[in-house]
């Protein structure tokens, strides 16, 4: 059926089309192509097995790329194939059982088409493409207004059922699907959430988040049903948009060909602006505080971790705000975006600072989103621990969380116009009057603080310019194709990184929501996980995430400004924490943690042995405090080591203990200022 016809197919996204031919019988042709892949798969499998025998240590990257090109250009145009997977090339038996209806659904009819020989074994090169083609064929055969495909254990409730069948895949690729054709509304329900199909008489309305194929046909209208999880409309709209991007088949990558380096930007040090303290009355300071720090072995808010002199991150943040209030004699507004995991502990820890406000004036809670199965993008189900079915949607959730919680409207109603946002683990990010005044005078809707990249930052995201629009954008590591990784890490080409210190015009933010029907079209990142993070054999899932800095490309006229490194002192790993606790950083009178001026804006590069990944383990290495790193360029620790009080490192140093058991490095000065020549200390 052509795009724009009265009966549009629901959920028929990113489907595969053969080259040439008409729409009539097209789905059958698609499955003929899958059958042809059987022979191709057999040949490729034999070749790859031969490669294993001849060169067992050689990877298959080049072969994969060639096959990928051949399939995209000659067999399955528009498909995207990931790295080689032997299981996807193994034959799978297909059984079709008609549950309801009288359409004569069978393996040959569903998969072969009227004039095709029976197809009982297929090579599943791309399971998702297989599901989409199966769905399209079922749609053609039944003539229903809506078609849904789900795993067989998913509860499907729909009105006006026309036909239903079960498809069983056997062999290496084992799965069971149910296909239901219907003319009314309905929903799929798993334990955690559901995609709901809002069928309407006379055809479907296009959803607000269009993510159709290149024929312009809209995707299915999808929404998550709240089953007691407290989801609001903004959270649902954000997830629906993210899911729509996934279902559309659109690439989430930003290749080199799409961007150009940013050569220069204005710098904070060069601004000629008189700070205006009166702007503080219309500005709110927001700290993102949703992280648990599980990567560092913590089971509560990372901001409760002690940083220096008995102060936690939260203690220092509270004291920073109090210092600003006293300095400028104003009631500076402060808020936190907590998560369900951090809210309780955080509010308890801040109870001793009543001047920070309470309740909705102090915090709002970020949303959660369903995980989707990697195989067919249905809601992930994990009855053993239902909480595993949900995930944080990334700090890009700041925007829908502000809208859905009512925080945005409350702030605007109180007369607030601007917001300064930063991470709670970045103690260098404080309210800066010069930056605030510059932002307001620039009339930009959005401003990002960036810093100059060093080798220590090469694996993180960077700023770039969109070749098509000329505007600024942010490229994260998850958005970089493998073949562009070298360019991504070139700090001389892409010179600036996002500090995640952002300045927002709240009225402009409201206008963005109004323009896009209650959501912000942020770039979507796919994070591959297992539904139970501790069980690698559990269901493979995708977590759909966004980054708040990526809004840079959503606001017309958004800008960036280069700030000194002292405004960026985050703690993501124990490597960062060790550096922060050392004399390489200093605590200022207004409770900021900044690099010592002697370091000239460059932090020490710390690489600890894997045994010190968790905070409690790292603290056994420094029982009497961190060593001196003021003049240290880099420090690498291998093996079980402890530092005595009075250890000083200079330049590049490597400390090794190749034996079993703990060894202590005695007090003294180690290393030298000779660049590029590391001092190796064997214990």
C-alpha positions in Angstrom: 0.0 0.0 0.0 1.5 3.4 -0.9 2.2 6.0 1.7 -0.8 8.2 2.3 -3.4 5.5 1.5 -6.5 5.5 3.8 -5.4 2.3 5.5 -2.0 2.9 7.0 0.0 0.1 8.6 0.7 0.6 12.3 4.2 -0.1 13.5 5.5 -0.8 10.0 8.8 1.0 10.6 12.2 0.6 9.1 11.0 -2.3 7.0 13.2 -3.7 4.2 12.4 -3.1 0.6 13.8 -5.1 -2.3 15.1 -3.0 -5.2 12.5 -2.4 -7.9 9.1 -4.0 -8.1 5.7 -2.9 -6.8 4.2 -2.9 -3.4 1.9 -5.8 -4.4 3.6 -9.1 -3.3 6.6 -7.1 -2.1 6.7 -8.7 1.3 6.8 -12.2 -0.3 9.8 -11.0 -2.4 11.5 -9.9 0.8 11.3 -13.4 2.1 12.6 -14.8 -1.1 15.6 -12.7 -0.4 15.9 -14.1 3.1 15.8 -17.6 1.5 18.6 -16.6 -0.9 20.6 -15.5 2.1 20.6 -19.1 3.2 23.0 -19.9 0.5 25.1 -16.8 1.1 25.2 -17.6 4.8 26.4 -21.1 4.2 29.2 -19.9 1.9 30.2 -17.1 4.3 30.2 -19.5 7.3 32.5 -21.9 5.5 34.9 -19.1 4.5 35.0 -17.8 8.1 35.6 -21.3 9.5 38.4 -21.6 7.1 39.8 -18.3 8.3 39.7 -19.6 11.9 41.7 -22.6 11.0 44.3 -20.7 9.0 44.6 -17.6 11.1 42.9 -18.2 14.5 43.9 -14.8 16.0 42.7 -12.6 13.2 39.5 -10.6 13.6 36.6 -10.4 11.1 36.2 -6.7 11.0 37.1 -6.3 7.3 35.0 -9.3 6.2 32.1 -8.0 8.2 32.3 -4.7 6.5 32.4 -6.2 3.0 29.3 -8.4 3.7 27.6 -5.4 5.3 28.2 -3.4 2.1 27.0 -6.2 -0.2 23.8 -6.7 1.7 23.0 -3.0 1.9 23.7 -2.3 -1.7 22.5 -5.5 -3.4 20.2 -7.6 -1.3 18.6 -5.8 1.6 18.8 -2.1 0.9 18.4 0.1 3.9 19.3 -2.5 6.5 22.2 -2.1 8.9 24.1 -5.1 10.1 26.2 -5.2 13.3 29.4 -7.2 13.9 29.4 -10.8 12.7 27.4 -13.2 14.9 27.7 -16.9 14.1 24.3 -17.6 15.7 22.7 -15.3 13.2 24.0 -17.4 10.4 22.9 -20.7 11.7 19.7 -22.2 10.1 16.5 -21.9 12.0 13.3 -24.0 11.6 10.1 -21.9 11.2 6.7 -23.2 12.3 3.5 -21.3 11.8 0.3 -22.1 13.8 -2.9 -20.2 13.0 -4.7 -19.5 16.3 -7.7 -17.4 15.0 -9.1 -16.6 11.6 -9.5 -18.4 8.3 -6.7 -17.0 6.3 -5.0 -20.3 5.8 -1.9 -19.0 7.5 1.0 -21.5 7.2 4.8 -21.4 6.8 4.6 -21.4 3.0 1.8 -18.8 2.9 3.3 -16.4 5.5 6.9 -16.7 4.4 6.9 -17.8 0.8 4.1 -15.9 -0.9 1.5 -17.4 -3.2 3.9 -18.3 -5.9 7.0 -19.2 -3.8 8.1 -22.7 -2.7 7.7 -23.6 0.9 10.4 -22.0 3.1 10.9 -24.0 6.2 14.5 -22.9 7.1 15.8 -19.3 7.1 19.1 -17.7 7.8 18.4 -14.9 10.2 21.0 -12.4 9.3 19.1 -9.6 11.0 16.3 -10.8 13.4 14.7 -7.3 13.7 14.5 -7.0 9.9 13.0 -10.6 9.8 10.3 -9.5 12.3 9.4 -6.4 10.4 9.1 -8.3 7.1 7.0 -11.0 8.8 4.8 -8.3 10.2 4.4 -6.6 6.8 3.5 -9.9 5.1 0.9 -10.7 7.8 -0.6 -7.2 7.2 -0.9 -7.9 3.5 -2.6 -11.2 4.0 -5.1 -10.1 6.6 -6.0 -6.7 5.3 -6.5 -5.4 8.9 -6.0 -1.8 9.9 -3.4 -2.6 12.7 -0.9 -5.4 13.1 1.2 -6.1 16.2 4.1 -8.5 16.8 5.1 -9.5 20.3 7.0 -12.2 22.1 4.7 -15.0 22.9 4.7 -14.3 26.6 3.4 -10.8 26.2 -0.2 -10.1 27.0 -2.0 -8.6 24.0 -5.4 -7.0 24.5 -7.0 -5.6 21.3 -10.4 -5.0 19.8 -11.7 -6.3 16.5 -9.3 -9.2 16.0 -9.2 -10.3 12.4 -6.5 -13.0 12.6 -3.9 -14.3 15.0 -1.0 -16.8 14.6 2.0 -18.0 16.4 5.5 -18.2 14.8 8.1 -20.5 16.4 11.7 -20.2 15.5 13.9 -23.2 16.3 17.6 -23.9 16.1 20.2 -21.5 17.3 17.8 -18.5 17.1 15.0 -19.7 19.3 12.0 -17.4 19.8 8.2 -17.4 19.7 6.2 -14.6 18.3 2.5 -13.8 18.2 1.1 -11.8 15.3 -2.3 -10.2 15.8 -4.2 -8.3 13.1 -7.0 -6.1 14.4 -9.2 -3.1 13.5 -9.7 -1.5 16.9 -7.5 -0.2 19.7 -5.5 -2.3 22.0 -2.3 -2.8 23.9 0.7 -5.0 24.6 1.4 -5.5 28.3 4.5 -6.8 30.0 5.3 -6.7 33.7 6.8 -3.2 33.6 5.1 -1.3 30.9 3.3 -1.5 27.6 3.2 -0.1 24.1 -0.4 1.0 23.5 -1.9 1.0 20.0 -4.7 3.7 19.9 -6.7 2.5 16.9 -9.4 4.8 15.6 -12.1 4.2 13.0 -11.2 5.4 9.6 -7.5 5.0 10.0 -4.8 6.2 12.3 -3.6 9.6 13.1 0.1 10.3 12.7 1.9 10.5 16.1 3.6 13.7 17.2 7.0 12.0 17.0 7.2 11.0 13.4 9.8 8.4 12.7 8.7 6.8 9.5 10.7 5.4 6.6 11.7 7.3 3.6 8.2 7.0 2.1 7.0 9.2 4.9 4.6 6.6 6.3 4.2 7.3 10.1 5.2 4.8 12.7 2.7 3.2 15.1 1.3 5.5 17.7 2.9 4.2 20.9 2.8 5.1 24.5 3.9 3.6 27.8 1.1 2.7 30.2 1.8 3.7 33.8 1.3 0.7 36.1 1.9 2.4 39.4 5.3 3.7 38.5 4.4 7.3 38.7 5.1 8.2 35.0 3.8 11.5 33.9 2.8 12.7 30.4 6.2 14.3 29.7 8.1 11.1 30.6 5.8 9.1 28.3 6.2 11.6 25.5 10.0 11.5 25.9 10.1 7.7 25.8 7.7 7.5 22.9 10.0 9.8 20.9 13.1 7.8 21.8 11.4 4.5 20.9 10.2 6.0 17.7 13.8 6.8 16.7 14.7 3.2 17.5 11.8 1.8 15.5 12.5 4.1 12.6 15.8 2.4 11.9 17.5 5.8 11.7 21.1 5.7 12.6 22.0 7.1 16.0 25.6 7.7 15.0 27.3 11.0 14.1 30.0 10.2 11.5 33.0 12.4 10.6 31.3 13.3 7.3 28.5 15.0 9.1 30.6 17.3 11.3 33.5 19.8 11.3 35.8 21.0 14.1 35.0 24.1 16.1 38.1 26.3 15.6 37.5 29.0 18.2 35.0 30.2 20.8 34.7 33.2 23.2 36.5 32.6 26.5 35.5 33.5 30.0 38.8 35.2 30.6 38.3 37.5 27.7 34.8 38.7 28.5 34.4 42.5 28.9 31.2 42.5 31.0 30.3 44.1 34.3 28.8 41.4 36.6 25.2 42.2 37.5 24.2 40.8 40.9 20.6 41.8 40.4 20.2 38.9 37.9 20.6 36.4 40.8 17.0 37.1 41.9 15.7 35.6 38.6 18.1 32.7 38.4 18.0 29.2 39.9 21.0 26.9 40.5 20.3 23.2 39.8 22.5 20.3 40.6 21.9 16.8 39.0 22.1 14.3 41.8 20.6 11.1 40.5 23.7 8.9 40.4 24.4 6.1 42.8 28.0 5.7 42.0 27.6 1.9 41.6 30.7 1.9 39.3 32.7 2.9 42.4 31.1 0.3 44.6 28.6 2.6 46.3 25.0 1.8 47.1 23.7 5.3 47.8 24.0 8.7 46.3 27.6 9.4 45.1 27.2 12.9 46.4 27.3 11.5 50.0 30.9 10.4 49.4 33.5 12.2 51.5 35.7 14.5 49.4 38.0 16.5 51.7 38.3 17.5 55.4 35.2 15.4 56.3 33.0 17.2 53.8 30.9 15.3 51.3 29.9 16.6 47.9 26.5 17.7 49.3 28.2 19.4 52.3 30.4 21.5 50.0 27.5 22.3 47.7 25.4 23.6 50.6 28.3 25.7 51.8 28.9 27.0 48.3 25.3 28.2 48.1 25.5 29.8 51.6 28.7 31.6 50.6 27.0 33.0 47.5 24.0 34.2 49.5 26.2 35.9 52.0 28.5 37.4 49.4 25.7 39.0 47.3 23.2 39.5 50.1 20.5 37.7 48.1 18.4 34.5 48.6 19.9 32.5 45.8 17.5 29.8 44.7 18.8 26.2 44.7 17.4 22.9 43.6 18.3 19.3 43.1 17.2 16.8 40.5 17.3 13.5 42.4 16.4 10.0 41.3 14.2 7.5 43.1 17.4 5.9 44.4 19.0 9.1 45.8 16.1 11.3 47.0 15.6 9.9 50.5 19.3 9.8 51.5 19.9 13.2 50.0 17.1 15.0 51.8 18.2 13.4 55.1 21.7 14.6 54.6 20.6 18.1 53.7 18.2 18.4 56.7 21.0 20.2 58.6 20.9 23.0 56.0 17.3 24.3 56.3 18.3 27.5 54.4 18.3 25.5 51.2 14.5 25.2 51.3 12.5 21.9 51.5 9.9 19.9 49.5 9.2 20.8 45.9 11.2 24.0 46.3 14.3 21.8 46.9 14.0 18.8 44.6 12.2 17.1 41.8 12.7 13.5 40.8 13.9 12.4 37.4 11.9 9.9 35.4 12.5 6.2 34.7 12.0 4.4 31.4 11.3 0.8 30.4 14.1 -1.2 29.0 13.4 -2.8 25.6 14.5 -6.2 24.4 17.3 -6.0 21.8 15.6 -8.8 19.7 12.3 -7.2 19.0 12.0 -4.0 21.0 9.2 -5.1 23.2 9.1 -4.2 26.9 11.7 -6.2 28.9 10.2 -8.5 31.5 12.1 -9.8 34.6 9.6 -11.1 37.1 12.4 -12.2 39.5 13.2 -8.5 40.1 10.7 -6.1 38.4 12.9 -3.1 39.1 15.4 -4.4 36.6 12.8 -3.7 33.9 13.3 0.0 34.3 16.4 2.2 33.7 17.4 5.8 34.0 16.9 7.6 30.7 20.2 9.6 30.9 20.6 13.2 32.2 18.8 14.4 29.1 15.8 13.6 31.2 16.3 16.9 32.9 14.0 18.6 30.5 11.0 16.2 30.5 11.4 15.8 34.3 11.2 19.6 34.8 8.1 19.7 32.6 6.3 16.6 34.0 7.0 17.4 37.6 5.6 20.9 37.2 8.9 22.4 38.1 9.2 24.5 34.9 5.8 26.1 35.4 6.4 26.8 39.1 9.7 28.5 38.4 8.3 30.6 35.7 5.3 31.5 37.8 7.7 32.7 40.6 9.5 35.0 38.1 12.6 32.9 37.5 14.0 33.4 34.0 17.4 31.6 34.0 18.8 28.3 35.2 22.4 27.2 35.8 22.8 23.4 35.7 25.7 21.2 36.6 26.5 17.8 38.1 26.7 17.3 41.9 30.0 15.6 41.6 31.6 18.7 39.9 32.6 21.0 42.7 34.2 23.5 40.4 30.8 24.4 38.9 29.5 27.2 40.9 27.4 30.3 40.1 29.6 32.8 38.2 28.2 36.3 37.9 30.3 37.1 34.9 29.0 34.1 33.0 25.4 34.8 34.1 25.6 38.4 32.9 27.2 37.4 29.6 24.5 34.8 29.0 21.7 37.2 29.7 23.2 40.0 27.5 23.8 37.5 24.7 20.1 36.7 24.6 21.1 33.1 23.7 18.5 30.5 24.7 21.2 28.0 25.7 24.9 28.2 26.6 27.3 25.4 27.2 30.5 25.8 29.2 33.3 23.9 27.4 37.0 23.3 28.3 40.0 22.5 26.3 40.6 18.8 25.8 43.7 17.0 27.0 44.7 13.4 26.5 42.9 12.6 29.7 39.6 13.7 28.0 40.1 12.0 24.6 37.5 9.3 25.3 34.8 11.7 26.3 32.4 13.6 24.1 33.4 16.7 22.1 32.0 19.8 20.6 31.6 19.9 16.8 29.8 21.9 14.1 27.0 20.5 12.1 28.0 20.6 8.4 24.4 21.0 7.2 23.2 23.6 9.6 26.4 25.3 10.7 25.2 25.1 14.3 27.0 23.5 17.3 26.4 20.0 18.4 27.7 17.5 20.9 29.0 14.1 19.9 29.3 11.5 22.6 31.4 8.4 22.4 28.3 6.2 22.0 27.5 8.2 18.8 30.9 7.7 17.1 31.2 5.0 14.5 34.1 2.6 15.2 35.9 3.7 12.0 35.9 7.3 13.3 37.3 6.6 16.7 40.8 7.9 15.9 39.4 11.2 14.8 37.1 11.3 17.8 40.1 11.0 20.1 42.2 13.6 18.3 42.3 16.4 20.8 44.1 18.7 18.4 41.2 18.4 15.9 38.2 18.5 18.3 39.6 20.8 20.9 36.6 21.4 23.2 34.6 19.1 25.5 31.3 19.6 27.3 31.8 20.3 31.1 28.0 19.7 31.6 27.8 23.2 33.0 24.8 24.6 31.2 22.9 27.9 31.2 19.2 27.9 30.2 16.6 30.5 29.3 13.5 29.0 30.9 11.1 30.8 28.6 13.0 29.4 25.6 12.8 25.9 27.1 9.0 26.2 27.4 8.8 27.3 23.8 10.8 24.3 22.7 8.3 22.0 24.5 5.4 23.8 22.9 7.0 23.6 19.4 7.5 19.8 19.7 4.3 18.8 21.4 5.7 18.3 24.9 9.1 16.8 24.2 12.5 17.8 23.1 13.9 15.9 20.1 17.3 15.1 21.6 19.6 12.7 19.8 19.0 9.1 21.1 21.8 6.8 22.3 21.4 3.0 22.5 23.1 1.5 25.5 23.4 -2.3 25.2 22.9 -4.2 28.5 21.3 -7.3 30.0 18.1 -6.9 31.8 19.8 -8.0 35.0 23.1 -6.2 35.1 24.7 -8.9 37.2 23.5 -11.7 35.0 25.1 -11.6 31.6 23.0 -14.6 30.5 19.8 -12.7 31.1 17.8 -11.1 28.3 19.7 -8.6 26.1 18.1 -5.2 26.3 18.6 -1.7 25.0 18.5 1.4 27.3 17.4 4.4 25.4 19.3 7.4 26.7 19.8 11.1 26.0 22.3 13.7 27.1 21.3 17.1 28.4 24.1 18.8 26.6 22.8 17.5 23.3 20.1 20.1 23.6 22.7 22.4 22.2 21.6 21.4 18.7 17.9 21.8 19.5 18.0 25.6 20.4 18.4 27.9 17.5 21.1 30.4 18.5 22.7 28.2 21.2 26.2 29.1 22.1 29.3 27.8 23.9 32.0 29.5 25.9 35.5 28.3 26.9 36.0 28.2 30.7 39.2 27.4 32.7 39.7 23.9 33.9 39.0 24.9 37.5 35.3 24.9 36.7 35.5 21.2 35.9 36.5 18.8 38.7 34.2 15.8 38.4 34.5 12.4 40.1 33.6 9.5 37.9 36.1 6.9 39.1 38.5 6.2 42.0 41.2 7.7 39.7 39.4 11.0 39.9 38.8 10.7 43.6 42.4 10.0 44.4 43.5 13.1 42.4 40.7 15.2 44.1 41.9 14.2 47.6 45.5 15.1 46.8 47.2 18.5 46.9 46.8 18.8 43.1 43.4 20.4 44.1 42.7 23.0 46.7 39.6 24.0 48.7 38.8 27.7 48.2 37.3 30.0 50.8 34.0 29.8 49.1 34.1 26.0 49.2 35.0 25.3 45.6 37.4 22.5 44.7 39.8 23.8 42.0 43.1 22.7 40.5 46.1 24.3 42.1 47.3 27.2 39.9 50.7 25.5 39.7 49.1 22.8 37.5 48.1 25.4 34.9 44.7 23.9 34.3 45.9 20.3 33.6 44.9 17.6 36.1 47.2 14.6 36.9 46.4 11.5 34.8 45.8 8.6 37.3 45.4 4.9 36.4 45.0 2.6 39.3 45.1 -1.2 39.3 41.6 -2.7 38.7 41.6 -4.0 42.3 41.1 -0.3 43.4 38.0 0.2 41.3 35.8 0.6 44.4 36.2 3.3 47.0 36.7 1.0 50.0 39.5 -0.7 48.2 41.2 2.5 47.1 41.2 3.7 50.7 43.3 0.8 51.7 45.9 2.1 49.4 46.1 5.5 51.1 45.6 4.7 54.9 47.4 7.9 55.9 46.0 10.2 53.1 46.7 10.7 49.4 50.3 11.2 48.2 51.4 14.5 46.8 50.4 14.9 43.2 51.0 18.6 42.8 53.9 18.1 40.4 52.8 14.7 39.1 52.0 14.4 35.4 50.8 10.8 35.5 50.6 8.0 38.0 50.0 4.3 37.2 49.7 1.7 40.0 50.0 -2.1 39.3 49.5 -4.7 42.0 48.6 -4.4 45.6 50.2 -1.3 47.0 49.9 1.1 49.9 51.5 4.6 50.2 53.1 5.7 53.5 52.6 9.3 54.7 55.0 11.7 52.9 55.1 10.1 49.5 55.6 12.7 46.7 55.3 12.0 43.0 56.9 14.1 40.3 56.4 13.8 36.5 55.4 10.4 35.1 55.6 7.6 37.7 54.7 3.8 37.5 54.5 1.9 40.8 54.6 -1.9 40.5 54.2 -4.8 42.9 54.6 -8.0 40.8 54.4 -10.3 43.9 51.5 -11.5 45.9 50.5 -9.6 49.1 50.6 -5.9 50.0 53.7 -3.9 49.8 54.1 -0.3 51.1 55.9 2.5 49.3 58.0 4.4 51.9 57.9 8.1 52.4 60.1 10.0 49.9 60.1 11.8 46.5 59.8 9.6 43.4 60.1 10.6 39.7 61.6 13.6 38.0 60.5 16.6 35.8 62.1 14.9 32.7 59.2 14.8 30.2 58.3 11.5 28.6 60.6 9.4 30.8 58.5 7.6 33.4 60.1 6.6 36.7 59.4 2.9 37.3 59.3 1.9 41.0 59.5 -1.9 41.6 58.4 -2.9 45.1 
